[in-house]
Structures are given as C-alpha cells and as structure tokens.
Amino acid sequence: MNVVDLAPIVKQVELRRTAAQAFDVFTRQISAWWPLATHTLAKDTKGERTVRVVVEPRVGGRIYEILNTGEERAWGEVTVFEPGRRFAFYFHMSLPRERSSHVDIRFEDQDAGQSRVTLTHDRWDRLGDDAAAFRGRFEGGWMTVFVDGFGRYEGP
C-alpha cells in the first residue's frame, strides 16, 4: 500500500462532562487516565517505569514522559492549544521530529453538560517505509488509550 493511501485514524467518544472539562482532563490530567504501565516508552525489563506524562500548555510546548529514574523521554510537540476546543500535536515517541505523525483532538459541547471528543491521527507519510506498521499499531493503541482510557475515565 502506498503511504499516501493510508487513511487517518479517527476515534470518537461521548463524555458526561463539558468540552472545557474534557480538554482539561485530556491535557492537564493525562497521567490519571493514560495507561502508563503499557503505552509509554519505558521498558519495564530494565526496571524503568513511567510515573507521569507532561503536556506543556502552549503551542511549541513539549509532551513527554517522566520515568521513575527522573529521565524524560519525548513524545511530541504541541501544535494547537485552544482550551475547551482543540489540542493538536506532532507525535514522534522518540523518533526524529521530521518523522512525526500528527494528532488532532477536537472538543465539542453537546446537550446537558456533555461533550463529543474526536481524535484524528494522520500524516503517516512522514514515517516513510514504516508508515503502515505504525498506523496498524496506533489503530489498536488509540482504542486502548483514547476510547478505553480517556473515554471511560471518571476521575474528578
């Protein structure tokens, strides 16, 4: 399959919170719902454990994980930061920046204090020959992380 033929991954969740609240949970409370034990760069076989994920709340801000050793590992860079509306970022998970895909999350208010949140992951062309393999991993990964983790998080 040609890299340009790789469709974006699109996932959507409906939440019992406003778009502003959902945005806050996604960005500021990311460590509370992200599956840190399974979907990070840490290698448990080396005794590494991710203890926190940080989103710097501004365009150009970093997204990174902090390990139990204190080491930081880069995930990406914020490209859009519009509280309550939209959050987007280059997502490279320690690959060189020029090989990053792109994730765009939109937060929309619905009726009665509820919201719809839509995640679109694209720019597979930037991953070259590895694009189809990466897309395949992220398809299932976003089900675990976004739909099951974020979508079902009932925290504060």
N, C-alpha and C positions, 0 to 999 in steps of 0.2 A: 504494500500500500504506500502510495506517495504521501510524504509528510503533510503536504497541503490539503490532502483529503481527510486528515484526522479532525473529526468534529470536536467542538468544545464539550467538556463535561458540564452538565447543568444539573444542579440539585436544588431542591426547594423544601423548606419546612414552614409550617404554620405554628406560631407560638402564642401562648397566653400571656403576652407582655407587649408593651408598645414598641414601635420601631426604635425609639431612643433607648429604651431599656435593653432591647436585644443587641443594639450596637455596643452598648456598654459591656454587656456580658461577653460578646464576641471579642472585643479588643482589650478591655481592662481586666476582665476576669478569665481570660483564656486558660490560665493554669488550672482553674477549677473544673473545667469540662473537657479539655483536651486529654486524650488517653496517653499520658506521659510514659507509661510503662511499655507501650508498644509502638507508638508512632512518633518517634524522635530520632535523633542522630546518635544518641548514647548507645554503647554496646555493653549490655549487661554482663557479657562474658569477661569483660575487662574490669568489672566492678564499677563501671560508670552507671550513673542514674541521672536522668533529667529531673530536676526539682522545681523548675519554673520556666515559663515562657514569657518573654517580654515583647510588647509592641510599643515602640516609641511613637506617641500620638501626634504625628505630623508628617507631611509629605517629605520624603527623604529619610524618615526615621527607620531605624533598624528593627527587624524581627529576628529574635534569637532565643536559644535555649540556654539555661544555666545548669551545669552539671553539679553533682554533689562534690566534685573536686574544686568548684569555683570557676572552672573553664567555661567560656562562652563559645557557642557554635552558631554560626549564621544560618538563618533560614531564608531571609529575603529583605526587601526594601519597600517601604510604603510609597505608593504612587498616588493614592487618593485617600484623604481623611476628612470626611464630611459627617460629623457626628449625627447619628439618627437617620442618616440617608444612605451613605455609601462608604465602603472601605475596599481599597484595592492594593495589590502588591505584586512585585516581582517575587517569584518563588523559586529559589535555586537549591535550597537544602545542601549547602556547602559546595555546589558546583560553581564554576566561574560565573560571574554576573551575566556575561553575554550569552550564557546557556540557560537562562532562567525562563520558566514559563510565566504565565500571568493569571492571577486570581482576582476576580471582581465580585464583591458581595453587595447586594442592594437590599435595603431595609424599607419596607412599605407598611404604613399603618393600615389596618383593616377595621372592621367594626368592633365596638365594645372593648377597646384596650388590647386588641390582638394585632399581630403583625404577620407578614409574609416575608421571609428572607430567602433570597435567591443567590446561589453561588454559581459562577461561571468560571471555569478553568480552561484557558486556551493558550495560544502562542506555542504550540507544540513544535512548530518549525524551528524554533531556537535551539531545540535539543538534537538536531541532526539525525543521524542514523539510529539513535536511541529513542527517538520520539514515540514510536508505537509501544515500546516496552514501558516507558514512563507513563504514558497515558493509561495503559492497562492497569498498572499498579495504583494510580491515583483514582481510577474509576471505583475500585473497591475501597480504597483508603478513605475517600470522601463519604462513602456510606457509613463507615465506622466513625470517622471523626466528625463530620458535619451533621449527618442525619441522626445517628445514634448518640454521639457525644453532645454536640451543641443543641440539636433539636429536642432532646429529651432531658436536658439539664433543668432541674427545678430549683436551683440554688436561690440565693437572696434576690 
